[in-house]
């Protein structure tokens, strides 16, 4: 699959976000806007009515994040309390609506996944996909609620509900979910945290109730679910180095649909943004470093061997090709060949190739080639790799995902 886009020389980390504070929007709409802003329109589904039977219309979930084999389903509850309320009334609302109704809705969603041959949902880009075709590996269930200030702490401290049919359902008050989005900015990291949080609940189901969410996030950043949760992990949460400029690719992902040109159906660019969106920040840092190097070489019209990398976690390789002016006319053929060669060399099933050519005026023409197919021996490619010094040597590195500010 081939696509083409344009970017400026300065890759911005992220456009400004103003989500969650619009008083004219419902709480559910605000959560949808928040998910769209952080986790991209391609992977966010907010209007999720569908027909489980031709004569019936139902709602799959209040909100959905669907990224390849990762699915997060949300039920969202807002408390519209009467003018005069009490602690007892707010606790009853929590029990009936957050624990009771939302739990049943989550259970219905899981049942739809089991029994419905088709689940057509429209994402925030307006593109329709059939969720029933997904090969899901990670499924997370989340209830987000906006409580009244009278809701007692014993309710606020509830971090999960364990269902005999749905398993662990995460419970998150709105302010905690906003904090998660601001800290774990990539879809892959949010899904990974929910998986880690479930491990903490399984290992320490009583203790997690007394630990603030920020400390659980801090423990995730440290990366050990076998340690008893405690407030000591607040330090990791507070000292996390975001370093957004080093790794944040959201600016490019957000404008991809507007800048792309392709002869194929408009949704054919999804595999490209999907593989980028699945990366964690340490992996994105390596991706962005090589993309920027390619842009610098192309701008200076300097030849350089392709930069490349692969991440076993996602099973995808990436190759970045700076294009000098004398090769612009044949760059597409080179992009296809080098993407295939990198995929073959590392015995990968997926590979994304990116070629970068400068227009001399601060803009770059970027061509993208995504190949996905089972790896098979090929004598012709073997000879091609042997006879041509195409690539730099790769080294195996353990890249730390998170770094922290040192205490003064």
C-alpha positions in Angstrom: 0.0 0.0 0.0 1.4 3.4 -1.0 0.4 6.8 0.2 1.8 10.3 0.1 1.7 13.3 2.4 3.3 16.6 3.0 4.8 18.0 6.3 6.6 21.1 7.3 10.2 21.1 8.4 9.1 21.8 12.0 7.3 18.8 13.3 5.0 20.2 16.1 4.4 18.0 19.1 0.7 18.7 19.4 -1.9 21.3 18.7 -3.4 22.9 21.7 -6.3 21.0 23.3 -9.4 22.5 24.9 -11.3 19.4 25.9 -13.6 18.7 28.9 -14.4 22.3 29.8 -17.2 23.1 27.3 -20.3 23.9 29.4 -22.7 23.4 26.4 -21.5 19.8 25.9 -22.8 16.9 27.9 -20.3 14.9 30.0 -20.5 12.1 27.6 -19.7 14.5 24.7 -16.8 15.9 26.7 -15.3 12.4 27.2 -15.7 11.7 23.5 -13.9 14.9 22.7 -11.2 14.1 25.2 -10.6 10.6 23.7 -10.6 12.1 20.2 -8.0 14.7 21.2 -5.6 12.3 22.8 -6.3 9.1 20.9 -7.1 10.3 17.4 -10.3 10.5 15.4 -9.4 7.3 13.5 -9.6 5.1 16.6 -12.3 6.8 18.5 -16.0 5.9 18.2 -18.6 8.1 20.0 -21.9 7.5 18.2 -22.2 3.7 18.5 -25.8 2.8 17.6 -26.0 -0.3 15.5 -28.5 -3.0 14.6 -27.9 -6.3 16.5 -31.0 -7.5 14.6 -32.4 -5.9 11.4 -35.5 -4.8 13.3 -33.8 -3.6 16.4 -31.4 -0.7 17.1 -29.0 -0.8 20.1 -26.0 1.0 21.5 -22.8 -0.9 21.5 -21.1 1.4 24.1 -21.0 5.1 25.1 -17.5 5.4 23.7 -15.0 3.1 22.1 -11.3 3.2 21.4 -10.4 0.5 18.8 -6.8 0.3 17.7 -6.1 -2.9 15.7 -6.2 -5.7 18.3 -6.9 -3.3 21.3 -10.4 -2.4 22.3 -11.4 -0.2 25.2 -15.2 0.1 25.8 -16.6 2.9 28.0 -19.9 3.5 29.8 -20.2 7.1 31.0 -22.4 8.3 33.9 -23.0 11.8 35.0 -24.8 12.8 38.3 -27.5 15.4 37.8 -28.4 15.8 41.4 -31.4 17.6 42.7 -30.9 21.0 44.4 -31.1 19.4 47.8 -29.2 16.1 48.1 -27.5 14.0 50.7 -24.6 11.7 51.1 -27.1 8.8 51.2 -28.7 9.8 48.0 -25.4 10.2 46.2 -24.3 6.8 47.4 -27.6 5.3 46.2 -27.0 6.9 42.7 -23.5 5.4 42.6 -24.8 2.0 43.5 -27.7 2.0 41.1 -26.1 3.8 38.1 -22.4 3.3 38.2 -22.3 -0.2 39.7 -25.7 -1.3 38.5 -26.7 0.1 35.2 -23.3 0.7 33.7 -22.2 -2.8 34.6 -25.2 -4.2 32.8 -24.4 -2.1 29.8 -20.8 -3.4 29.7 -22.1 -6.9 30.0 -24.4 -6.3 27.0 -21.5 -4.9 25.0 -19.5 -8.1 25.6 -22.5 -10.2 24.6 -22.8 -8.2 21.3 -19.2 -9.1 20.6 -19.9 -12.7 21.0 -23.2 -13.1 19.1 -23.4 -10.4 16.5 -22.0 -11.3 13.0 -21.7 -7.6 12.2 -21.1 -4.5 14.4 -20.8 -1.5 12.1 -19.5 1.6 13.9 -18.7 5.1 12.6 -15.5 6.7 13.9 -14.9 10.4 14.5 -13.5 10.6 10.9 -16.9 9.5 9.6 -15.5 6.1 8.4 -17.5 3.0 9.1 -15.8 -0.3 10.2 -17.1 -3.7 11.2 -15.9 -4.3 14.7 -17.0 -7.9 14.5 -14.1 -8.6 12.2 -11.5 -7.5 14.7 -9.0 -10.1 16.0 -8.8 -8.7 19.6 -6.1 -9.5 22.0 -6.6 -6.8 24.6 -10.2 -5.9 25.8 -10.6 -3.4 28.6 -13.9 -2.3 30.2 -14.1 1.1 31.8 -16.8 3.1 33.6 -16.2 6.8 33.9 -18.4 8.8 36.1 -18.8 12.5 37.1 -20.0 12.5 40.8 -21.6 15.1 43.0 -19.3 16.5 45.7 -21.4 14.7 48.3 -20.4 11.2 47.0 -18.6 9.5 50.0 -15.0 8.5 49.9 -15.8 4.8 50.2 -17.5 5.1 46.8 -14.7 7.2 45.2 -12.1 4.7 46.4 -13.9 1.8 44.5 -11.5 1.2 41.6 -13.2 -1.8 40.0 -16.1 -4.1 39.9 -15.5 -7.8 39.5 -18.2 -9.4 37.4 -18.7 -13.1 37.1 -19.4 -12.7 33.4 -17.5 -9.5 32.4 -14.4 -9.9 34.6 -12.8 -6.8 36.0 -14.4 -3.5 35.1 -12.4 -0.4 35.8 -14.1 2.4 37.7 -12.7 5.9 37.2 -14.0 9.3 38.4 -13.7 11.9 35.7 -10.8 13.8 37.2 -8.7 10.6 37.4 -9.4 9.7 33.8 -8.4 13.2 32.7 -5.2 12.7 34.6 -4.6 9.4 32.9 -5.0 11.0 29.4 -2.6 13.8 30.3 0.0 11.4 31.6 -0.3 8.4 29.3 -0.7 10.3 26.1 -0.6 7.4 23.6 -3.3 4.8 23.0 -0.8 2.0 23.5 0.2 3.3 26.9 -3.4 3.8 28.1 -4.3 0.2 27.1 -1.1 -1.0 28.7 -1.9 0.8 31.9 -5.4 -0.7 32.1 -3.8 -4.1 31.7 -1.3 -3.3 34.5 -4.0 -1.9 36.7 -6.0 -5.1 36.3 -2.9 -7.0 37.4 -2.6 -4.8 40.5 -6.3 -5.4 41.3 -5.8 -9.2 40.9 -2.7 -9.3 43.1 -3.7 -6.6 45.6 -7.5 -6.3 45.4 -8.0 -4.8 48.9 -4.9 -2.7 49.1 -5.5 -0.8 45.8 -8.7 0.7 47.3 -6.6 2.8 49.7 -4.1 4.0 47.2 -4.7 7.1 45.0 -4.9 6.6 41.3 -1.8 8.8 40.8 0.2 6.3 42.8 -1.0 3.4 40.7 0.0 5.3 37.6 3.4 5.9 39.3 3.8 2.2 39.9 3.0 1.5 36.3 5.7 3.9 35.2 8.1 2.0 37.4 6.8 -1.2 35.9 6.4 -3.8 38.6 2.9 -5.1 39.5 4.4 -7.7 41.9 5.1 -5.0 44.5 2.4 -4.0 47.0 0.8 -0.7 45.9 1.5 2.3 48.1 1.7 6.0 48.1 5.5 5.8 47.7 4.9 5.5 43.9 3.5 9.1 43.9 7.1 10.2 43.5 7.4 8.5 40.1 4.2 10.0 39.0 5.3 13.5 40.0 8.8 13.3 38.6 7.9 11.7 35.2 9.8 13.5 32.3 7.3 14.0 29.5 9.8 15.4 26.9 7.0 15.6 24.4 9.1 17.3 21.8 11.4 14.2 21.6 8.7 11.7 20.8 5.2 13.2 20.2 4.1 12.4 16.7 0.4 13.4 17.2 0.8 16.5 15.0 1.6 14.3 12.0 -1.1 11.7 12.8 -3.8 14.4 13.2 -3.1 16.0 9.8 -2.4 12.7 7.9 -5.9 12.4 6.5 -5.9 16.0 5.3 -2.4 15.9 3.7 -2.5 12.4 2.2 -3.0 11.7 -1.5 -3.7 8.1 -2.7 -5.3 6.4 -5.6 -6.7 3.8 -3.2 -9.8 4.1 -1.0 -9.4 6.9 1.5 -9.3 4.5 4.5 -6.2 2.7 3.1 -3.9 5.0 5.1 -5.2 3.4 8.4 -2.5 0.7 8.6 0.1 3.5 8.5 -1.3 5.6 11.3 -2.2 2.4 13.2 1.4 1.2 13.4 2.6 4.6 14.5 -0.2 5.0 17.1 0.6 1.5 18.6 4.1 2.7 19.6 4.9 3.8 23.1 6.8 7.0 23.7 10.3 5.4 23.8 9.6 3.7 20.5 8.1 6.9 19.1 11.3 8.7 20.1 13.3 6.3 18.0 10.8 6.7 15.1 10.9 10.5 15.3 14.7 10.6 15.6 15.1 8.6 12.3 12.4 10.7 10.5 14.1 13.9 11.5 17.5 12.6 10.4 16.0 11.7 7.0 14.5 15.2 6.7 17.9 16.8 7.5 19.7 14.7 5.0 17.1 15.3 2.3 17.2 19.1 3.0 20.9 19.1 2.6 20.7 16.9 -0.5 23.2 14.5 1.2 23.1 10.8 0.4 22.7 8.5 3.4 21.9 4.8 3.8 18.4 4.3 5.1 17.8 4.5 8.8 15.8 1.6 10.2 14.4 0.0 13.3 12.0 -2.8 14.4 10.0 -3.3 17.5 9.4 -7.0 18.5 6.5 -5.8 20.7 4.3 -4.8 17.7 6.1 -7.0 15.1 6.6 -4.1 12.8 9.7 -2.7 11.2 10.3 0.8 9.9 12.8 2.1 7.3 13.4 5.8 6.6 14.9 6.8 3.3 16.4 10.2 2.6 15.9 11.1 -1.1 18.5 13.2 -2.9 17.3 15.4 -5.8 18.7 13.1 -8.5 16.6 10.2 -7.1 13.3 12.0 -6.8 11.9 10.6 -10.0 12.6 7.0 -9.1 11.9 7.3 -5.3 8.7 5.2 -5.4 10.4 2.1 -6.8 13.2 2.5 -4.3 10.8 2.9 -1.5 9.0 -0.4 -2.4 12.2 -2.3 -2.8 13.8 -1.0 0.4 10.7 -1.6 2.5 10.5 -5.2 1.2 14.2 -5.7 1.8 14.0 -4.5 5.4 11.0 -6.7 6.0 12.7 -9.7 4.6 16.1 -9.0 6.3 14.5 -9.1 9.7 12.0 -11.8 9.0 9.0 -9.5 9.7 5.4 -9.8 8.7 4.8 -6.1 8.7 7.0 -3.2 7.6 6.4 0.5 7.0 8.7 2.4 4.7 9.0 6.2 4.6 10.9 8.2 2.0 11.6 11.9 2.5 12.3 14.4 -0.3 12.7 18.1 0.2 11.1 20.7 -2.0 13.8 23.3 -1.0 11.2 25.6 0.6 10.8 24.1 4.0 8.3 21.4 3.0 8.8 17.7 2.4 7.1 15.2 0.2 6.8 12.0 2.2 5.8 8.7 0.6 4.7 5.8 2.7 4.7 2.2 1.8 3.1 -0.4 4.1 3.6 -4.2 3.4 2.0 -6.9 5.5 2.4 -10.5 4.5 3.8 -13.8 6.0 7.6 -14.0 5.8 8.8 -16.7 3.3 12.2 -17.6 2.0 13.0 -15.9 -1.3 16.3 -16.6 -3.2 16.0 -13.4 -5.3 15.7 -11.1 -2.3 18.5 -13.1 -0.6 20.8 -12.4 -3.6 19.7 -8.8 -3.7 20.6 -8.3 -0.1 23.9 -10.1 -0.5 25.0 -8.2 -3.5 24.0 -4.7 -2.3 25.2 -2.9 0.8 21.7 -1.5 1.5 21.5 -1.1 5.2 23.4 -0.1 8.3 24.0 -2.8 10.9 21.2 -3.0 13.5 21.9 -3.4 17.2 19.6 -4.7 19.9 18.9 -2.2 22.6 16.6 -2.3 25.7 15.1 1.1 25.6 13.6 2.4 28.9 10.0 3.6 28.3 10.0 6.3 31.0 12.6 8.6 32.5 12.3 10.8 35.6 13.5 14.1 36.9 16.3 13.8 39.5 15.6 15.1 42.9 17.6 18.2 43.7 
